[in-house]
């Protein structure tokens, strides 16, 4: 295990009202590629209709920019159409990794 400089993480859990293909399009993978502060972006499927997004950032500024950026604006503008419930956003700090 190596200690790292408190990498910042966001995990967002949500239940989609649409199909997985529309979920992929609306989650912003292409927009995330353009964000300088987003180190990694993962879209995860737990089961049918249950998804998560896992993002990593090197610092709080990158995480805040993402949470207040174009992806968040686009998703919130269509939240009632896309999500069965409001997304659950968890801000987590990684202290060590291997």
Secondary structure, 3 states (H helix, E strand, C coil): CEEEEEEEEEEEEEEECCCHHHHHHHCCHHHHHHCCCEEEEEEEEEECCEEEEEEEECCHHHHHHHHCCHHHHHHHHCHHHHECCCCEEEEEEEEEEC
